[in-house]
Amino acid sequence: MAYASQTTRPQGWTRLGPSSTSWRRASPRRRPDPLDSLRTLVDELPGDLAEHAFTHASWVEQRTDSYERLAFLGDVVLSLAISDHIYPRFPSWGAGRLTKLRAQAVSRLACAEVARELGVPDRLRERAPDGVGKNAEVLIGSDRILASVCEALIGAAYLAFGMKRVAPAVVEAFSEQVEDAIENPVDYKSLLQETLARRSELVAYRIVRASGPAHDRDFIAVAEVAGEEIGRGQGKTKKAAEQEAASQALERVEEEWPPEPGKAS
């Protein structure tokens, strides 16, 4: 430990005691982890809610004993918390732009990232029933599963602690995802086309419904490959609806379609 003796505090040093004229180098302050609040809520969950949140449907006889119902609730809580955060922050943005920002900030990938930071993979391993080791590792490697567990934990926290405590924790936990969505907005249509091009496939979009008055239109678009619908989206403009359809299609392509030629499954 380095020390110095003088009456004026050197930059980056701290006094050894209230009346001391000696100083030592100050330890750098720990930067707060944006996930600390949500992690605390997860650690404080009542046992029954935690059990449900970390239980996959294949591990129980009744699907209602798995995380699926909590994930349904958590999806809504997450969406509301982020919407409430970005709405006053961007007063000049229209509904379509706000929707696109929110969709990217709370996407499956974003939720999976937060799940990993919360230590969800290790918690799933700990709670996996005997005899499903391989199955557990497959589930843990899936962004879809991790995202669902993340939503389930948010839903469980909402039931246990209420929106007043959960919303700020969720906003903090997803702060990096929100900022990334602001600085690097994703063009889902281009990304989908690039993905399909590697499979020699083309995507086409159709507006299947347009409703509402001229000043408040609402559109539903579908993304199709070879006549098969692979994604559906809704928006206040045709472009916004197509972007949402492309986003949904990307998730399906990544989860359900065969791997690209030459790549192992």
Secondary structure as the mmCIF struct_conf table of DSSP 4:
data_model
#
loop_
_struct_conf.conf_type_id
_struct_conf.id
_struct_conf.beg_label_comp_id
_struct_conf.beg_label_asym_id
_struct_conf.beg_label_seq_id
_struct_conf.end_label_comp_id
_struct_conf.end_label_asym_id
_struct_conf.end_label_seq_id
STRN STRN1 TYR A 3 SER A 5
BEND BEND1 THR A 7 THR A 8
HELX_LH_PP_P HELX_LH_PP_P1 ARG A 9 PRO A 10
TURN_TY1_P TURN_TY1_P1 GLN A 11 GLY A 12
STRN STRN2 TRP A 13 ARG A 15
BEND BEND2 LEU A 16 GLY A 17
TURN_TY1_P TURN_TY1_P2 PRO A 18 SER A 19
STRN STRN3 SER A 22 ARG A 25
HELX_LH_PP_P HELX_LH_PP_P2 ALA A 26 ASP A 33
TURN_TY1_P TURN_TY1_P3 PRO A 34 LEU A 35
HELX_RH_AL_P HELX_RH_AL_P1 ASP A 36 ASP A 43
TURN_TY1_P TURN_TY1_P4 GLU A 44 GLU A 44
HELX_RH_AL_P HELX_RH_AL_P2 GLY A 47 ALA A 53
TURN_TY1_P TURN_TY1_P5 PHE A 54 PHE A 54
HELX_RH_3T_P HELX_RH_3T_P1 ALA A 57 TRP A 59
BEND BEND3 VAL A 60 GLN A 62
HELX_RH_3T_P HELX_RH_3T_P2 ARG A 63 ASP A 65
BEND BEND4 SER A 66 TYR A 67
HELX_RH_AL_P HELX_RH_AL_P3 GLU A 68 ILE A 86
TURN_TY1_P TURN_TY1_P6 TYR A 87 ARG A 89
TURN_TY1_P TURN_TY1_P7 PRO A 91 SER A 92
HELX_RH_AL_P HELX_RH_AL_P4 ALA A 95 ALA A 105
TURN_TY1_P TURN_TY1_P8 VAL A 106 VAL A 106
BEND BEND5 SER A 107 SER A 107
HELX_RH_AL_P HELX_RH_AL_P5 ARG A 108 GLU A 117
TURN_TY1_P TURN_TY1_P9 LEU A 118 GLY A 119
HELX_RH_AL_P HELX_RH_AL_P6 VAL A 120 ARG A 127
BEND BEND6 ALA A 128 ALA A 128
HELX_LH_PP_P HELX_LH_PP_P3 PRO A 129 PRO A 129
TURN_TY1_P TURN_TY1_P10 ASP A 130 GLY A 131
HELX_RH_AL_P HELX_RH_AL_P7 GLY A 133 ILE A 140
TURN_TY1_P TURN_TY1_P11 GLY A 141 GLY A 141
HELX_RH_AL_P HELX_RH_AL_P8 ASP A 143 PHE A 161
HELX_RH_AL_P HELX_RH_AL_P9 MET A 163 ALA A 173
TURN_TY1_P TURN_TY1_P12 PHE A 174 PHE A 174
HELX_RH_AL_P HELX_RH_AL_P10 SER A 175 GLU A 183
BEND BEND7 ASN A 184 ASN A 184
HELX_RH_AL_P HELX_RH_AL_P11 TYR A 188 ALA A 197
TURN_TY1_P TURN_TY1_P13 ARG A 198 SER A 200
STRN STRN4 ALA A 204 SER A 211
BEND BEND8 GLY A 212 GLY A 212
TURN_TY1_P TURN_TY1_P14 ALA A 214 HIS A 215
BEND BEND9 ASP A 216 ASP A 216
STRN STRN5 ASP A 218 VAL A 225
TURN_TY1_P TURN_TY1_P15 ALA A 226 GLY A 227
STRN STRN6 GLU A 228 GLY A 235
BEND BEND10 LYS A 236 THR A 237
HELX_RH_AL_P HELX_RH_AL_P12 LYS A 238 GLU A 256
BEND BEND11 TRP A 257 TRP A 257
HELX_LH_PP_P HELX_LH_PP_P4 PRO A 258 GLU A 260
TURN_TY1_P TURN_TY1_P16 PRO A 261 GLY A 262
#
